Amino acid sequence: MRLDKYLCHTLELSRRDVHRLLADKKITVNNQICMRKDTVINEEKDRIAYEGRELLYRFFHYIMLNKPQGVVCAVRDSKFPTINQIIGDHKNLHPIGRLDKDTEGLVIMTNNGSLTHALTNPNKDVAKTYLVHLKSPIEEDYSAQLEKGLDLYDGKGKPYRSKPAKLIRLEADKCLVEITEGKYHQVKKMFLKLGNEVIYLKRLAIGSICLDDKLEVGQFRSLTDQEINQLKGIG
């Protein structure tokens, strides 16, 4: 994209005003003063700043949703309400990693397909943190077994060895679990393998992006500029 077009969009100025800013040396590209209006930039990778304030192009949109139970991570479904029905007018957004129908918590939605692909790549090892309530008390060896990995089956019945996971005990039957995969019903299957049962599951974080504790279940908001940069840093 041409730099002057980018500036017109992000600063909501006329092309003439943008050309004046460039002439006055108030625009930097990757920390270097730029005066050429026809400079070609990558709006997703290059750092464009006006008087030292970094600008973000809003061609891509990013939403944080506190997903309720009973809602599926799908564009449409014949049986259950979908996350797209919750966010309404925001079109062409898809979730970065899905949650089960009966799991609550953080879902990040975007129309940035390349970033979604990068973050969901199994080799990327993006950490996901969950709050887990169990039917029975946590046994002393759970943490060690999760760190070693467990022999499980994915959604197609294919066996796999889970990657090391971390467990932090909160109460006798409650804990935080961090995994770096997103296999079908993985957290539930891990605890079933350990002889226990998950009765409540909520995703609290994806990488360094934490669920906003001010968001009630079913509410959503746009990601902040800082959160967007954190998300790109993960990918």
KEZAVEX-400842 format. One record per residue: residue in one letter; residue number from 1; z, y, x of N, C-alpha, C in turn. Coordinates in pm, 1 decimal. Each point is the difference from the previous one (the first is absolute). Layout:
N
NODE_aa_i_n.up_n.north_n.east_ca.up_ca.north_ca.east_c.up_c.north_c.east
NODE_A_NUM_Z_Y_X_Z_Y_X_Z_Y_X
...
***
This chain:
235
NODE_aa_i_n.up_n.north_n.east_ca.up_ca.north_ca.east_c.up_c.north_c.east
NODE_M_1_0.0_-119.2_84.1_0.0_119.2_-84.1_0.0_125.2_88.4
NODE_R_2_-70.9_104.5_-42.9_0.7_126.6_73.0_136.3_66.6_-12.2
NODE_L_3_40.0_65.3_107.1_131.1_63.2_2.7_14.0_107.8_-106.3
NODE_D_4_-103.2_81.9_-20.4_13.8_107.9_-98.4_16.1_-55.0_-142.0
NODE_K_5_-67.2_-110.7_-30.4_15.4_-62.3_-132.2_142.2_-52.8_-17.3
NODE_Y_6_50.5_-62.2_104.9_137.3_-52.0_-2.2_100.3_112.6_-25.8
NODE_L_7_-17.2_111.2_69.0_93.2_112.4_-14.1_-10.7_64.4_-137.7
NODE_C_8_-120.8_10.4_-52.7_-16.2_54.1_-135.6_78.1_-83.3_-100.9
NODE_H_9_-5.0_-130.6_18.9_65.9_-90.4_-94.6_151.1_4.5_15.3
NODE_T_10_50.4_-9.4_122.8_144.4_-10.3_20.3_71.8_133.1_-17.7
NODE_L_11_-65.3_111.5_38.0_63.5_131.6_-11.6_-38.9_72.6_-128.6
NODE_E_12_-97.2_-56.0_-74.0_-47.7_60.3_-125.4_-47.4_143.2_23.6
NODE_L_13_-82.4_14.8_103.7_-56.3_130.0_36.0_-151.6_-4.7_-10.7
NODE_S_14_-60.3_118.9_-5.0_-145.4_8.3_2.0_-50.4_-31.5_139.6
NODE_R_15_-128.6_-33.2_9.6_-56.6_-30.0_130.0_5.7_122.6_91.2
NODE_R_16_-19.1_118.2_-56.9_7.4_121.8_80.3_139.2_18.0_59.9
NODE_D_17_105.1_-24.2_-80.7_136.7_13.5_50.5_29.2_-104.0_107.6
NODE_V_18_-52.1_-119.7_-18.7_20.0_-105.8_99.6_-67.1_38.0_131.5
NODE_H_19_-120.4_56.1_-6.9_-70.5_41.2_121.4_78.1_109.4_72.1
NODE_R_20_68.6_85.1_-75.8_81.2_105.1_61.1_119.2_-59.5_74.4
NODE_L_21_64.0_-103.3_-60.0_112.4_-65.3_66.8_-43.9_-64.9_131.0
NODE_L_22_-117.3_-61.6_-2.3_-52.1_-62.0_121.8_-27.0_105.4_107.6
NODE_A_23_-58.2_111.1_-41.0_-30.2_107.2_95.4_126.8_60.6_57.8
NODE_D_24_106.0_0.1_-78.3_128.3_55.4_44.5_83.8_-100.9_78.5
NODE_K_25_-57.5_-116.2_29.9_66.2_-104.0_80.8_130.2_-50.1_-62.9
NODE_K_26_-0.4_-14.4_-133.0_120.1_-46.1_-69.7_-5.5_-147.0_-37.4
NODE_I_27_-110.1_-66.7_35.3_-17.6_-141.0_-33.1_-4.1_-82.5_128.8
NODE_T_28_75.1_-108.9_1.1_-6.6_-93.1_113.1_-42.9_-137.6_-49.0
NODE_V_29_-72.9_-70.5_84.7_-39.7_-138.1_-23.8_55.8_-82.8_115.3
NODE_N_30_91.1_-89.4_-34.6_67.5_-81.2_102.7_62.2_88.3_107.2
NODE_N_31_68.3_106.4_-48.4_77.2_92.5_84.2_-86.9_92.0_87.6
NODE_Q_32_-130.3_4.7_-25.8_-90.3_87.8_72.8_-61.5_102.1_-95.7
NODE_I_33_2.9_127.8_39.6_-60.1_102.7_-85.4_-147.8_-31.2_-22.0
NODE_C_34_-42.8_8.7_-124.9_-139.3_-28.3_-34.9_-56.3_118.4_-78.5
NODE_M_35_-116.0_49.5_41.9_-63.2_114.4_-66.0_-133.6_-36.1_-62.5
NODE_R_36_-45.2_-124.5_17.9_-130.7_-41.9_-51.3_14.4_-52.7_-142.5
NODE_K_37_-66.2_66.2_-93.3_10.1_-38.9_-140.1_-68.3_-133.0_-28.0
NODE_D_38_-99.0_-37.6_83.0_-75.0_-122.9_-25.0_55.1_-119.9_77.1
NODE_T_39_121.0_14.9_57.1_62.7_-112.0_69.2_19.8_-115.1_-97.0
NODE_V_40_-39.1_-120.2_40.9_16.5_-118.8_-84.6_134.0_-64.9_33.8
NODE_I_41_80.6_-22.6_-101.8_133.5_-58.1_19.5_14.2_-128.1_-81.0
NODE_N_42_97.8_-79.1_39.1_42.4_-116.8_-78.5_126.0_40.6_-73.1
NODE_E_43_-9.6_19.5_-129.3_112.4_53.9_-76.6_120.5_-92.4_-6.3
NODE_E_44_-18.8_-127.9_35.4_111.2_-94.0_-1.7_67.2_-14.1_136.3
NODE_K_45_-71.1_33.0_106.9_54.7_-23.2_133.9_27.1_129.2_77.4
NODE_D_46_-87.4_99.4_-15.3_18.2_124.3_74.7_114.0_82.6_-59.8
NODE_R_47_69.2_73.2_86.7_110.6_85.9_-43.2_-50.7_144.6_-8.1
NODE_I_48_-9.0_49.7_-121.2_-46.8_135.5_-24.5_119.4_85.0_-38.0
NODE_A_49_13.9_116.4_65.8_116.2_85.4_-28.0_-43.4_145.0_-18.6
NODE_Y_50_71.1_69.8_-88.4_-20.1_142.6_-23.6_127.2_72.0_41.7
NODE_E_51_-9.7_83.7_104.0_114.8_70.4_57.3_114.7_-96.9_28.7
NODE_G_52_-35.6_-116.8_54.2_100.3_-98.1_39.9_44.4_-95.1_-109.5
NODE_R_53_-40.3_24.2_-125.6_39.4_-87.0_-111.9_-109.1_-102.4_-24.5
NODE_E_54_35.2_-127.6_15.6_-100.0_-105.1_-16.1_-43.6_-11.0_-145.6
NODE_L_55_-129.4_-18.0_-19.1_-57.8_-11.8_-133.5_-32.9_-145.3_-29.3
NODE_L_56_12.5_-37.3_-126.5_-35.1_-135.7_-41.5_-106.0_6.1_-109.6
NODE_Y_57_-105.8_-71.2_22.0_-108.3_-5.0_-98.2_36.8_-95.7_-111.5
NODE_R_58_-18.7_39.5_-122.7_46.1_-78.6_-114.1_-110.5_-80.3_-67.9
NODE_F_59_-97.3_-44.8_78.5_-98.2_-90.5_-58.7_69.0_-131.1_-37.0
NODE_F_60_95.0_-40.8_83.9_77.5_-119.5_-27.3_132.5_38.2_-65.6
NODE_H_61_43.2_-82.3_-92.8_124.7_25.0_-72.5_97.0_-115.1_24.8
NODE_Y_62_127.6_34.4_1.3_104.6_-98.3_29.7_115.5_21.7_-96.6
NODE_I_63_39.3_-106.7_-68.6_105.9_9.1_-100.3_107.8_-104.0_27.3
NODE_M_64_124.5_42.1_-15.9_114.2_-90.7_7.2_46.7_-28.6_-142.8
NODE_L_65_7.1_-127.7_-33.2_42.4_-42.9_-133.9_122.2_-89.4_11.0
NODE_N_66_97.3_23.0_-87.4_114.2_-91.7_-12.8_-34.6_-95.5_-114.6
NODE_K_67_-59.7_-111.8_36.0_-53.9_-92.8_-100.3_110.7_-67.7_-80.1
NODE_P_68_-15.9_-4.0_-132.6_96.6_-72.8_-83.3_-30.1_-150.3_-3.4
NODE_Q_69_96.0_-75.9_-42.4_-23.6_-141.1_-28.5_-92.9_-11.0_-120.7
NODE_G_70_-75.7_-109.1_-4.6_-88.9_-23.6_-113.4_-134.9_66.6_11.6
NODE_V_71_-23.6_71.8_109.9_-125.7_70.2_22.4_-72.5_-67.2_116.7
NODE_V_72_-129.7_-21.2_-14.9_-76.2_-68.5_105.1_-77.3_100.5_84.1
NODE_C_73_-19.3_-35.3_127.1_-75.8_84.1_93.1_-148.1_-32.4_-14.3
NODE_A_74_-60.2_52.8_-105.1_-140.6_-26.6_-28.4_-60.8_120.6_-69.2
NODE_V_75_-132.3_11.4_7.8_-69.9_107.8_-68.7_5.7_-22.1_-150.0
NODE_R_76_-17.8_-124.9_-42.0_9.0_-33.5_-143.1_49.1_-143.5_-14.4
NODE_D_77_65.3_-27.5_-110.9_49.9_-134.2_-27.3_5.8_-18.3_-151.4
NODE_S_78_-37.0_-119.1_-46.2_-6.3_-24.7_-144.9_136.8_-28.1_-61.0
NODE_K_79_99.7_-30.7_82.9_130.7_-38.5_-53.1_111.1_101.8_26.9
NODE_F_80_-4.9_64.0_116.6_112.6_82.4_40.7_-44.3_142.2_35.3
NODE_P_81_91.1_97.4_-12.1_-32.6_136.4_43.9_-23.2_3.1_150.8
NODE_T_82_-79.0_95.7_44.5_-36.0_8.7_141.8_52.0_129.7_62.0
NODE_I_83_5.6_1.6_133.1_43.6_120.9_68.9_-99.2_113.8_-22.5
NODE_N_84_-128.6_-30.9_-18.5_-98.4_104.7_-25.0_22.4_67.5_-134.9
NODE_Q_85_54.7_-73.7_-95.8_32.7_61.1_-127.8_117.9_96.6_13.6
NODE_I_86_89.4_-28.1_93.8_115.2_87.9_20.9_-43.5_133.3_60.5
NODE_I_87_-87.4_-4.8_101.5_-35.7_123.9_69.5_-106.2_80.7_-74.7
NODE_G_88_-65.2_-58.6_-99.4_-85.4_75.2_-90.9_-126.8_55.4_60.6
NODE_D_89_-7.5_133.4_14.1_-124.8_68.1_34.7_-46.8_-22.5_142.6
NODE_H_90_86.7_-49.9_87.3_-39.6_-21.2_138.9_-95.9_-119.7_7.0
NODE_K_91_-126.1_25.9_26.1_-101.3_-105.1_-6.4_-32.0_-57.5_136.7
NODE_N_92_-50.4_-121.0_-3.9_-48.3_-68.4_119.9_108.0_-23.3_105.2
NODE_L_93_124.7_-5.0_-43.5_107.9_-30.9_93.0_34.3_-148.2_-7.5
NODE_H_94_36.0_-56.0_113.2_37.3_-141.0_5.0_128.0_-12.6_82.4
NODE_P_95_78.2_-105.6_-21.3_125.6_-15.1_73.5_-22.2_-49.3_142.2
NODE_I_96_81.4_50.1_92.3_2.6_-52.4_136.5_103.4_-112.3_1.0
NODE_G_97_-43.2_-119.6_-28.5_93.0_-112.8_-11.2_55.4_-7.9_-140.8
NODE_R_98_-1.6_-116.7_-56.3_40.5_-18.9_-138.4_146.0_-43.2_-10.5
NODE_L_99_54.2_17.2_-119.8_131.3_-52.8_-34.4_-14.6_-94.2_-118.0
NODE_D_100_84.8_-103.3_-4.9_-0.4_-91.9_-113.6_34.5_75.3_-128.1
NODE_K_101_-38.3_-57.6_-111.8_25.2_63.0_-130.1_148.0_30.3_-22.2
NODE_D_102_87.9_-90.3_43.0_142.3_19.0_-26.2_74.2_61.8_118.3
NODE_T_103_-72.6_58.4_95.0_61.7_68.0_112.9_-12.4_150.9_-17.5
NODE_E_104_108.3_71.9_24.7_1.1_145.0_-10.9_-27.6_63.7_136.4
NODE_G_105_-14.8_133.4_-3.1_6.2_74.2_123.8_-126.9_64.5_48.4
NODE_L_106_-1.2_26.1_129.7_-101.8_82.7_62.7_-139.4_-61.3_-2.1
NODE_V_107_-91.7_74.1_-60.4_-143.3_-29.5_10.1_-67.8_129.8_43.1
NODE_I_108_-79.4_-8.3_105.3_-78.3_114.8_44.0_-144.2_-22.2_-43.2
NODE_M_109_-56.9_101.0_-66.4_-136.4_-10.1_-50.0_-87.3_107.2_64.6
NODE_T_110_-124.5_-36.5_26.6_-92.0_92.6_64.3_-144.2_-37.1_-32.7
NODE_N_111_-90.4_90.9_31.7_-143.5_-30.5_-6.0_-58.9_-9.4_140.2
NODE_N_112_86.3_-7.3_100.3_-41.7_-13.1_139.7_-12.0_-148.1_33.9
NODE_G_113_-118.2_-54.1_-18.0_-20.1_-143.3_17.5_19.8_-48.4_142.1
NODE_S_114_-44.0_78.7_98.6_14.7_-42.8_138.8_145.5_-7.3_41.2
NODE_L_115_81.6_93.3_-48.1_142.7_-3.1_31.8_67.3_-118.1_-69.1
NODE_T_116_-38.0_-27.3_-123.2_54.5_-114.9_-72.1_-29.8_-128.7_76.1
NODE_H_117_-123.3_-13.4_47.4_-38.0_-119.2_75.3_83.5_-13.1_126.7
NODE_A_118_20.5_111.1_69.6_77.3_-3.5_124.4_145.1_-39.1_-25.6
NODE_L_119_58.8_54.2_-107.0_141.8_-24.5_-27.4_25.7_-139.1_-55.8
NODE_T_120_-99.8_-60.0_-63.6_18.6_-133.5_-57.1_-52.4_-109.9_91.7
NODE_N_121_-52.4_37.4_115.4_-44.7_-98.6_98.5_120.5_-82.1_46.5
NODE_P_122_-2.8_-133.1_-17.0_115.5_-81.8_36.8_37.9_9.3_147.3
NODE_N_123_-94.4_40.1_84.0_28.8_13.2_142.7_67.9_132.3_34.3
NODE_K_124_10.6_89.4_-98.4_58.0_132.1_23.9_152.3_-4.1_3.6
NODE_D_125_58.7_-99.7_-66.0_146.2_-16.2_-3.0_72.3_123.9_-52.5
NODE_V_126_-48.4_53.9_-112.0_67.5_113.4_-62.3_125.3_-50.2_-71.9
NODE_A_127_112.8_58.2_32.9_127.1_-45.6_-57.1_14.4_45.2_-145.8
NODE_K_128_48.0_-90.5_-82.8_34.4_31.1_-138.9_146.7_-38.0_-22.4
NODE_T_129_77.9_91.6_-55.4_143.0_-23.2_-19.3_31.3_-15.2_-148.7
NODE_Y_130_77.1_-104.7_-31.6_33.1_-32.3_-139.1_151.1_-8.0_-19.4
NODE_L_131_44.1_43.8_-116.5_136.0_-25.3_-45.5_-3.3_-128.3_-81.4
NODE_V_132_86.2_-95.1_35.7_-2.7_-132.8_-62.6_136.1_-33.3_-59.3
NODE_H_133_2.4_-38.4_-127.6_119.3_-54.2_-64.3_-23.5_-150.2_-19.4
NODE_L_134_95.2_-80.4_43.3_-14.7_-144.1_-4.0_91.8_-63.2_-104.2
NODE_K_135_-38.9_-116.9_-45.9_79.4_-72.6_-99.3_129.4_-52.5_61.4
NODE_S_136_-6.4_-42.1_125.0_116.8_-56.5_68.4_30.0_81.4_126.2
NODE_P_137_121.0_-11.0_54.1_36.0_76.0_119.7_-89.9_-32.5_119.4
NODE_I_138_-10.6_95.6_89.1_-79.9_-14.4_121.4_72.0_-91.7_98.1
NODE_E_139_-70.7_-98.6_51.3_57.7_-91.8_98.3_-11.1_60.4_140.6
NODE_E_140_87.5_-45.2_89.1_6.3_56.2_134.0_-128.4_-21.3_79.8
NODE_D_141_-72.4_-107.4_-27.0_-118.0_-30.8_80.9_-129.3_61.7_-54.0
NODE_Y_142_7.4_74.7_-109.9_-121.6_58.1_-56.9_-72.9_89.0_100.5
NODE_S_143_74.7_87.7_64.7_-61.6_95.2_91.7_-75.4_-71.3_112.2
NODE_A_144_64.0_-99.7_59.3_-62.5_-73.7_110.7_-125.0_-73.5_-46.0
NODE_Q_145_5.2_-59.7_-119.8_-115.9_-74.1_-49.8_-116.6_93.1_-31.9
NODE_L_146_30.3_116.0_-55.7_-106.6_95.4_-29.8_-63.1_53.3_128.0
NODE_E_147_79.4_19.8_102.2_-52.2_49.6_126.8_-88.6_-105.0_68.9
NODE_K_148_29.9_-126.2_-21.0_-82.3_-106.8_58.5_-130.2_-19.7_-75.7
NODE_G_149_0.4_31.1_-130.0_-116.2_-25.9_-84.2_19.5_-125.3_-82.3
NODE_L_150_-64.4_-3.6_-115.8_13.8_-112.7_-92.0_-137.0_-56.1_-35.0
NODE_D_151_-6.1_-127.9_-28.7_-124.0_-63.6_-43.6_-14.8_18.6_-150.4
NODE_L_152_-101.6_77.8_-39.3_-20.3_35.1_-139.7_-144.6_-29.0_-41.1
NODE_Y_153_-29.4_28.5_-127.6_-136.0_-13.5_-52.5_-42.1_133.0_-61.2
NODE_D_154_-125.3_40.2_23.7_-47.7_124.9_-58.2_-43.7_-20.9_-144.4
NODE_G_155_-60.8_101.2_-60.2_-37.3_-6.8_-140.8_-106.9_-102.6_-31.3
NODE_K_156_-72.1_-47.0_102.2_-104.0_-101.8_-18.2_46.2_-137.8_42.9
NODE_G_157_130.1_-12.0_28.9_54.7_-129.5_39.4_-23.0_-35.6_145.1
NODE_K_158_-44.0_97.9_80.0_-25.0_-24.4_141.3_128.7_20.0_79.2
NODE_P_159_39.5_-95.2_82.3_124.8_13.7_76.0_-10.5_104.7_110.6
NODE_Y_160_108.8_66.7_27.1_5.4_95.3_110.1_144.4_13.3_48.2
NODE_R_161_13.7_48.5_120.8_131.7_26.5_58.0_24.6_149.7_-8.1
NODE_S_162_106.7_38.7_-69.1_27.5_141.9_-15.9_36.7_63.1_134.4
NODE_K_163_-39.5_124.8_16.4_36.5_74.0_120.3_149.5_34.6_-3.1
NODE_P_164_57.7_29.0_114.5_143.9_33.3_3.1_35.3_112.4_-96.3
NODE_A_165_107.6_-19.6_-74.4_48.6_98.6_-96.0_144.8_35.2_34.0
NODE_K_166_41.1_120.2_-40.8_136.2_46.2_26.9_80.3_6.2_-128.9
NODE_L_167_126.9_-34.8_9.1_90.1_4.6_-114.9_123.0_81.6_36.8
NODE_I_168_34.5_94.7_-87.6_123.9_77.2_14.5_83.0_-22.6_-124.8
NODE_R_169_115.8_-60.0_17.1_86.1_-32.2_-114.1_70.3_126.2_-49.4
NODE_L_170_-4.2_22.7_-129.8_66.7_113.7_-62.7_126.0_-41.7_-74.0
NODE_E_171_-14.1_-106.0_-78.5_111.8_-57.2_-73.7_-14.9_-151.7_5.4
NODE_A_172_89.6_-71.1_-66.2_-4.3_-147.0_5.5_-134.5_-54.4_-44.0
NODE_D_173_-61.4_63.5_-100.8_-126.1_-50.4_-54.1_-111.6_104.2_3.5
NODE_K_174_16.3_105.9_80.9_-100.9_104.7_8.9_-32.1_29.1_146.6
NODE_C_175_-126.6_28.6_27.0_-41.0_25.7_137.3_-127.3_82.9_3.6
NODE_L_176_-30.7_49.9_118.7_-129.2_60.3_28.1_-80.0_-99.9_82.1
NODE_V_177_-127.8_-12.9_-32.0_-87.9_-89.3_74.8_-122.8_77.5_43.2
NODE_E_178_-34.5_-12.9_127.4_-120.1_64.0_53.6_-100.0_-106.9_43.4
NODE_I_179_-119.8_7.3_-56.0_-106.7_-92.7_36.8_-120.2_79.5_48.6
NODE_T_180_-88.6_-66.3_71.6_-121.0_66.0_49.3_-125.5_-64.9_-56.9
NODE_E_181_17.8_-73.6_-109.2_-111.8_-64.4_-68.6_2.8_41.4_-147.1
NODE_G_182_-96.6_-47.1_-75.2_-2.8_27.6_-142.2_-54.6_-117.5_-77.3
NODE_K_183_44.6_-118.4_36.7_-47.3_-120.4_-68.1_51.3_-4.7_-144.6
NODE_Y_184_-66.6_-80.7_-79.4_31.2_-14.0_-142.4_144.4_-45.9_-19.9
NODE_H_185_80.6_84.2_-68.5_139.2_-31.8_-31.7_80.6_-37.4_124.9
NODE_Q_186_-31.7_62.3_111.6_55.7_-46.1_126.9_152.8_6.5_6.1
NODE_V_187_57.7_113.3_-38.4_146.4_12.9_9.9_68.2_-103.5_-89.2
NODE_K_188_-52.2_-17.8_-119.0_59.2_-98.7_-91.3_-11.9_-140.8_57.4
NODE_K_189_-115.2_-30.3_58.2_-21.4_-134.2_55.0_86.9_-25.0_122.5
NODE_M_190_25.9_103.8_77.9_86.0_-17.1_116.7_140.6_-41.5_-41.6
NODE_F_191_52.0_65.7_-103.0_135.9_-33.4_-41.8_6.1_-132.2_-76.2
NODE_L_192_-106.6_-34.8_-70.8_-4.9_-132.7_-60.7_3.8_-107.4_108.0
NODE_K_193_-70.5_26.2_110.1_0.6_-93.8_112.2_140.9_-14.7_57.9
NODE_L_194_78.4_106.7_-8.0_137.2_-3.3_50.2_98.3_-53.4_-103.5
NODE_G_195_-50.4_-37.3_-117.8_85.7_-56.5_-103.5_64.9_102.9_-89.7
NODE_N_196_-59.6_117.3_-9.8_55.3_105.7_-83.6_-110.5_56.2_-90.5
NODE_E_197_35.4_95.3_-84.7_-97.1_54.1_-94.5_14.8_150.9_-8.8
NODE_V_198_-113.4_69.7_8.2_-1.0_145.6_-15.7_3.7_34.2_-148.1
NODE_I_199_97.1_82.1_-39.2_8.9_40.8_-140.5_-38.5_146.9_-20.1
NODE_Y_200_-9.0_75.1_109.7_-44.9_139.6_-8.1_-59.8_37.5_133.9
NODE_L_201_-116.8_67.7_-5.4_-70.6_34.7_122.7_-58.5_140.3_-13.7
NODE_K_202_24.5_82.0_101.9_-48.8_137.9_-2.3_-47.4_38.5_139.7
NODE_R_203_-124.1_49.2_9.8_-49.3_46.1_129.9_47.0_142.9_23.1
NODE_L_204_61.6_21.3_115.8_56.2_130.1_33.7_-83.8_78.4_99.7
NODE_A_205_-77.1_-68.9_83.6_-73.5_71.4_104.5_-122.5_-78.2_45.3
NODE_I_206_-100.6_75.1_42.6_-117.0_-54.5_68.5_-9.6_76.4_131.4
NODE_G_207_25.7_-68.6_110.2_7.8_69.4_127.6_110.9_103.5_-6.0
NODE_S_208_-32.4_123.8_36.6_99.3_108.1_-2.8_-0.7_77.2_-131.1
NODE_I_209_-84.8_-40.2_-95.1_-6.1_67.2_-130.5_101.6_-65.2_-93.3
NODE_C_210_102.2_76.3_-38.1_106.9_-52.4_-86.1_-17.6_48.8_-142.9
NODE_L_211_38.2_-83.7_-94.4_-3.8_38.1_-140.4_91.2_120.1_-22.9
NODE_D_212_-53.0_103.8_-61.1_77.4_120.3_-31.1_108.4_-36.3_-101.2
NODE_D_213_126.6_20.7_38.2_108.8_-38.3_-90.1_11.8_91.9_-121.1
NODE_K_214_-80.2_107.0_-2.7_-1.6_88.0_-116.9_-100.8_-47.0_-104.7
NODE_L_215_-84.5_-95.7_37.2_-98.8_-52.4_-94.6_64.1_-106.0_-88.5
NODE_E_216_5.2_25.6_-127.9_47.6_-101.3_-94.2_-105.0_-110.8_-11.2
NODE_V_217_42.3_-115.5_-47.7_-93.7_-110.0_-20.2_-111.6_46.0_-94.3
NODE_G_218_-124.5_-19.9_41.8_-113.6_41.5_-80.9_-53.1_138.2_34.7
NODE_Q_219_70.1_73.1_87.0_-45.8_132.5_40.3_-81.0_-8.8_129.9
NODE_F_220_-79.2_104.5_26.1_-80.7_4.4_120.7_-15.2_144.2_44.6
NODE_R_221_-41.8_16.7_125.4_-29.4_132.3_55.3_-99.9_-15.3_113.6
NODE_S_222_-61.0_111.5_38.2_-88.7_-0.6_115.6_82.4_-10.5_128.4
NODE_L_223_-56.5_-64.2_100.3_65.3_-4.0_129.4_-1.8_138.8_62.8
NODE_T_224_103.3_31.8_75.8_3.1_125.6_73.8_-94.9_-9.3_120.0
NODE_D_225_-29.8_115.3_59.3_-84.9_0.5_119.4_62.7_-84.9_110.1
NODE_Q_226_131.9_9.9_14.6_68.3_-79.0_102.8_-14.4_-148.9_-27.3
NODE_E_227_14.9_-40.3_-125.5_-12.3_-141.0_-35.6_-142.7_-49.8_21.2
NODE_I_228_-98.6_83.9_-29.4_-139.7_-38.6_21.6_-25.4_-23.6_148.6
NODE_N_229_51.7_88.3_83.3_-17.0_-16.8_144.6_73.1_-125.8_49.4
NODE_Q_230_117.1_-27.7_-56.9_72.0_-123.4_35.5_-82.2_-121.8_-39.2
NODE_L_231_-60.0_5.5_-118.2_-79.3_-111.8_-48.9_-119.6_-24.6_91.8
NODE_K_232_-66.0_106.7_40.7_-114.7_-13.6_90.2_45.2_-52.4_136.1
NODE_G_233_121.3_36.5_40.2_51.9_-49.2_126.0_25.7_-148.7_-2.1
NODE_I_234_40.7_-52.7_-118.7_21.1_-143.9_-14.0_-133.2_-72.8_12.6
NODE_G_235_-104.6_57.6_-64.3_-130.5_-65.9_-0.7_-74.6_16.2_130.4
***
